[in-house]
Amino acid sequence: MRLRAVVPATSANLGPGFDCFGLALDLCNEVTLDTEARPGVRWDGEGAQELPTDGTDVVSRAIAAAVERRRRHHPEISAPPFGLYGVNRIPLERGLGSSSAAAVAGTALAAALLGPVGWEDLPTTFAYAAELEGHPDNAAPAAFGGLTVIADGGVHRLDVHRAIRPVVLVPQDVRTSTTRARRELPARVLLADAIYNVAHGALAVRALTSGDLDLLLVSLRDRLHERIRLSSVPAVEETLDRLRRSQVPACVSGSGPSLLAFEGDGRPVPHPGPGWQVLPLAVRATGAEVIREG
């Protein structure tokens, strides 16, 4: 049996939607599980030389965790040996959901490997992956595609207007650890800042679903996390400010350091200069898919 999981990159927060908004992007990792291949793990693409090949990678751990969950209710089930081969296109530690993509891929592969018993739907894939990886705002768009909003533990998915055209700006020599970035955030915020984010978050959802770039320019503002995270990367902060001064809707992607901008007809996203990779990407309407091959 050969199974191939295709999972998109994601951009979380989207400015004011801290820890609850997520957007799926058409840049996908692919992971193939082959029960006829020699057991082992191989990687190609982004970060291939950095990722472990001893079964401690996120995909392998997600598969093992999902199998163990199934065995709690069906002790007779066991997973056959398999080889794992991944092609990574999502840059590591750049705020584009590489870890969540891996967790979703592993959980979805485990479900397909063990066969359907009623829990291998996308909501369960999302829930298991979010629990393992710890970031539901990234796991949700990776599983469901489109624009997602997390509320009370549930996922609300919305379609993004066709006029919305994301451009990801990736600083090539800067990385951000999500765990370290989160430690820098305050446990309490001002009431005025919370109100500001609620209002701008509502406008951001309206702008993304209606295709209103002028409204998007206004709404992608935040007072809870962006400036704190950008304080350690002043060059990225200046690039974000320059985009906004040029009337380009933009925000920090996830915990950074990548930026997410949006272009429109006659409103291109200017290249930030040397040291940046510019990725024009469509919004991906579909999330994780598992394809049976052979």
C-alpha positions as CSV (number, residue, x, y, z in Angstrom):
1,M,0.0,0.0,0.0
2,R,1.3,3.4,-0.9
3,L,-0.4,6.6,0.5
4,R,0.5,10.1,-0.3
5,A,-0.6,13.0,1.9
6,V,-0.7,16.5,0.4
7,V,-1.0,19.3,3.1
8,P,-0.8,23.1,2.5
9,A,1.2,25.8,4.2
10,T,-0.8,28.1,6.4
11,S,-0.6,31.7,7.7
12,A,-2.0,32.2,11.1
13,N,-3.2,35.2,13.1
14,L,-3.7,37.4,10.0
15,G,-3.0,40.5,12.0
16,P,-5.8,40.9,14.6
17,G,-6.9,37.3,14.6
18,F,-4.3,36.2,17.2
19,D,-4.5,32.4,17.9
20,C,-7.8,32.1,16.0
21,F,-7.5,33.0,12.3
22,G,-5.8,30.9,9.7
23,L,-5.4,30.9,5.9
24,A,-4.4,27.9,3.7
25,L,-1.9,28.7,1.0
26,D,-1.2,26.8,-2.2
27,L,2.3,25.6,-1.2
28,C,2.1,22.0,-0.2
29,N,4.3,19.4,1.5
30,E,3.9,15.8,0.3
31,V,4.6,12.8,2.4
32,T,4.4,9.2,1.0
33,L,3.9,6.2,3.3
34,D,4.8,2.9,1.5
35,T,4.2,-0.4,3.3
36,E,6.3,-2.2,0.6
37,A,9.3,0.0,1.0
38,R,12.2,-0.5,3.4
39,P,11.4,0.9,6.8
40,G,13.0,4.3,7.3
41,V,12.5,8.0,6.8
42,R,13.9,10.2,4.0
43,W,13.4,13.9,3.2
44,D,13.9,16.2,0.2
45,G,13.4,19.9,-0.2
46,E,13.2,22.6,2.5
47,G,15.2,21.6,5.6
48,A,15.9,18.1,4.4
49,Q,19.3,18.1,6.0
50,E,17.9,19.3,9.4
51,L,15.0,17.0,9.9
52,P,15.5,13.7,11.9
53,T,15.4,10.4,10.1
54,D,15.1,8.2,13.2
55,G,11.3,8.4,13.7
56,T,11.3,11.4,16.0
57,D,10.1,13.8,13.3
58,V,6.6,15.3,13.6
59,V,5.1,13.2,10.8
60,S,6.3,9.9,12.4
61,R,5.3,11.0,15.9
62,A,1.8,11.9,14.6
63,I,1.4,8.6,12.9
64,A,2.5,6.8,16.1
65,A,0.1,8.9,18.3
66,A,-2.8,8.3,16.0
67,V,-2.2,4.5,15.9
68,E,-2.0,4.4,19.7
69,R,-5.3,6.2,19.9
70,R,-6.9,3.7,17.7
71,R,-5.5,0.8,19.6
72,R,-7.1,2.0,22.8
73,H,-10.5,1.1,21.4
74,H,-9.3,-1.7,19.0
75,P,-6.4,-3.5,20.7
76,E,-6.2,-6.0,17.9
77,I,-5.1,-3.3,15.4
78,S,-1.4,-2.9,14.5
79,A,0.3,-0.9,11.9
80,P,2.5,-2.7,9.3
81,P,6.1,-1.6,8.8
82,F,6.5,1.2,6.3
83,G,8.9,3.6,4.7
84,L,8.3,7.3,4.8
85,Y,9.4,9.8,2.2
86,G,8.7,13.5,2.4
87,V,9.1,16.4,-0.1
88,N,9.0,19.7,1.8
89,R,8.2,22.9,0.1
90,I,7.2,24.9,3.2
91,P,10.1,26.8,4.7
92,L,11.0,25.8,8.3
93,E,10.6,28.2,11.2
94,R,9.3,31.0,9.0
95,G,5.7,31.4,10.3
96,L,4.1,29.2,7.5
97,G,2.9,26.3,9.5
98,S,5.5,23.7,8.6
99,S,5.0,21.8,11.9
100,S,1.2,21.8,11.7
101,A,1.4,20.5,8.1
102,A,3.6,17.6,9.3
103,A,1.2,16.8,12.2
104,V,-1.8,16.9,9.9
105,A,0.0,14.8,7.3
106,G,0.9,12.1,9.9
107,T,-2.6,12.0,11.4
108,A,-4.2,11.7,8.0
109,L,-1.8,9.0,6.8
110,A,-2.4,6.9,9.9
111,A,-6.2,7.1,9.4
112,A,-5.8,5.9,5.8
113,L,-3.3,3.2,6.7
114,L,-5.5,1.6,9.4
115,G,-8.7,1.8,7.3
116,P,-12.0,3.5,8.1
117,V,-13.8,2.8,11.4
118,G,-15.7,6.1,11.5
119,W,-13.1,8.6,12.9
120,E,-10.9,9.3,10.0
121,D,-12.8,12.4,8.9
122,L,-11.2,15.9,8.7
123,P,-12.5,17.1,12.1
124,T,-10.8,14.2,13.8
125,T,-7.6,14.7,11.8
126,F,-7.6,18.4,12.8
127,A,-8.3,17.6,16.5
128,Y,-5.6,15.0,16.8
129,A,-3.0,17.2,14.9
130,A,-3.9,20.3,16.9
131,E,-3.5,18.4,20.2
132,L,-0.1,17.0,19.1
133,E,1.3,20.2,17.7
134,G,-0.4,22.7,19.9
135,H,-1.4,25.3,17.3
136,P,-5.1,24.8,16.2
137,D,-5.0,28.1,14.3
138,N,-2.5,26.5,11.9
139,A,-3.8,23.0,12.0
140,A,-7.4,24.1,11.0
141,P,-6.5,25.6,7.6
142,A,-4.1,22.8,6.9
143,A,-6.9,20.3,7.4
144,F,-9.8,22.2,5.9
145,G,-8.4,24.8,3.5
146,G,-9.7,28.3,3.0
147,L,-10.0,30.8,5.8
148,T,-10.7,29.3,9.2
149,V,-11.7,30.8,12.6
150,I,-11.2,28.9,15.8
151,A,-13.9,29.5,18.4
152,D,-14.7,27.4,21.5
153,G,-12.5,24.6,20.2
154,G,-14.5,24.4,17.0
155,V,-13.5,25.3,13.4
156,H,-15.5,27.7,11.2
157,R,-14.4,27.6,7.6
158,L,-15.1,30.4,5.1
159,D,-14.4,30.8,1.4
160,V,-12.0,33.6,0.5
161,H,-13.0,35.9,-2.4
162,R,-11.1,35.2,-5.7
163,A,-9.8,38.8,-5.7
164,I,-7.6,37.9,-2.7
165,R,-4.1,37.2,-3.9
166,P,-1.6,36.5,-1.2
167,V,2.1,37.1,-1.6
168,V,4.4,35.6,1.1
169,L,7.7,37.5,1.8
170,V,10.3,35.2,3.4
171,P,13.5,36.6,4.9
172,Q,16.1,34.0,3.9
173,D,18.5,34.4,6.8
174,V,16.0,34.9,9.7
175,R,14.1,32.3,11.6
176,T,11.7,32.4,14.4
177,S,10.9,29.7,17.0
178,T,7.2,29.8,17.7
179,T,7.8,28.7,21.3
180,R,10.3,31.4,22.0
181,A,8.2,34.0,20.3
182,R,5.2,33.1,22.4
183,R,7.2,33.5,25.6
184,E,7.8,37.1,24.8
185,L,4.1,37.9,24.8
186,P,2.4,39.4,27.9
187,A,-0.1,37.3,29.8
188,R,-2.4,40.3,30.1
189,V,-3.3,43.1,27.6
190,L,-5.0,46.4,27.9
191,L,-8.8,46.4,27.4
192,A,-8.5,49.1,24.7
193,D,-6.1,46.8,22.8
194,A,-8.4,43.8,23.1
195,I,-11.3,46.0,21.8
196,Y,-9.2,47.2,18.9
197,N,-8.4,43.6,17.8
198,V,-12.0,42.4,18.1
199,A,-13.1,45.3,15.8
200,H,-10.3,44.8,13.3
201,G,-10.7,41.1,13.3
202,A,-14.4,41.4,12.3
203,L,-13.4,43.8,9.5
204,A,-10.6,41.4,8.3
205,V,-13.0,38.5,7.9
206,R,-15.4,40.8,5.9
207,A,-12.5,42.0,3.7
208,L,-11.2,38.5,3.0
209,T,-14.6,37.1,2.1
210,S,-15.7,40.1,0.0
211,G,-12.4,40.8,-1.8
212,D,-12.2,44.4,-0.5
213,L,-8.5,45.3,-0.5
214,D,-9.1,48.8,0.8
215,L,-10.8,47.4,3.8
216,L,-8.1,44.7,4.2
217,L,-5.5,47.4,4.3
218,V,-7.3,49.0,7.3
219,S,-8.2,45.7,9.0
220,L,-4.9,43.9,9.1
221,R,-3.7,45.8,12.2
222,D,-2.9,44.3,15.5
223,R,-2.0,45.5,19.0
224,L,-1.5,42.2,20.8
225,H,1.5,40.4,19.2
226,E,3.0,41.9,16.0
227,R,5.1,44.7,17.4
228,I,6.5,42.6,20.2
229,R,7.6,39.8,17.8
230,L,9.0,42.3,15.3
231,S,11.1,44.1,17.9
232,S,13.8,41.5,17.6
233,V,13.9,41.7,13.8
234,P,13.9,45.4,12.9
235,A,14.6,44.9,9.2
236,V,11.4,42.8,9.0
237,E,9.5,45.5,11.0
238,E,10.7,48.2,8.6
239,T,9.6,46.1,5.6
240,L,6.1,45.7,7.0
241,D,5.8,49.4,7.7
242,R,7.1,50.2,4.2
243,L,4.4,47.9,2.6
244,R,1.7,49.6,4.6
245,R,2.9,53.1,3.6
246,S,2.7,51.9,0.0
247,Q,-1.0,51.0,0.6
248,V,-0.3,47.2,0.5
249,P,-2.3,45.2,2.9
250,A,0.2,43.2,5.0
251,C,0.7,41.5,8.3
252,V,3.1,39.1,10.1
253,S,2.6,35.5,9.0
254,G,2.1,33.4,12.2
255,S,4.9,34.2,14.6
256,G,7.1,35.4,11.8
257,P,9.5,36.3,10.5
258,S,7.7,35.9,7.1
259,L,5.2,38.6,6.1
260,L,1.9,38.0,4.3
261,A,0.9,40.7,1.8
262,F,-2.0,40.9,-0.7
263,E,-1.8,42.3,-4.2
264,G,-4.6,43.5,-6.5
265,D,-5.0,44.7,-10.0
266,G,-2.6,47.7,-10.4
267,R,-1.5,47.2,-6.8
268,P,1.5,44.9,-7.0
269,V,3.5,44.0,-3.9
270,P,6.9,45.6,-4.2
271,H,10.0,43.4,-3.8
272,P,11.6,44.1,-0.5
273,G,15.1,43.8,-1.8
274,P,18.1,41.5,-1.3
275,G,17.7,38.7,1.3
276,W,14.0,38.1,0.7
277,Q,12.2,35.3,-1.2
278,V,8.9,36.4,-2.7
279,L,6.2,33.8,-3.2
280,P,3.0,34.7,-5.0
281,L,0.6,32.0,-3.8
282,A,-3.1,31.4,-4.2
283,V,-5.4,30.7,-1.3
284,R,-5.9,26.9,-1.2
285,A,-9.6,26.1,-1.0
286,T,-8.9,22.4,0.0
287,G,-6.9,21.2,3.0
288,A,-5.2,17.9,3.6
289,E,-5.7,15.1,1.0
290,V,-4.6,11.5,1.1
291,I,-4.2,9.8,-2.2
292,R,-3.9,6.0,-2.6
293,E,-1.3,5.2,-5.3
294,G,-0.6,2.0,-7.1
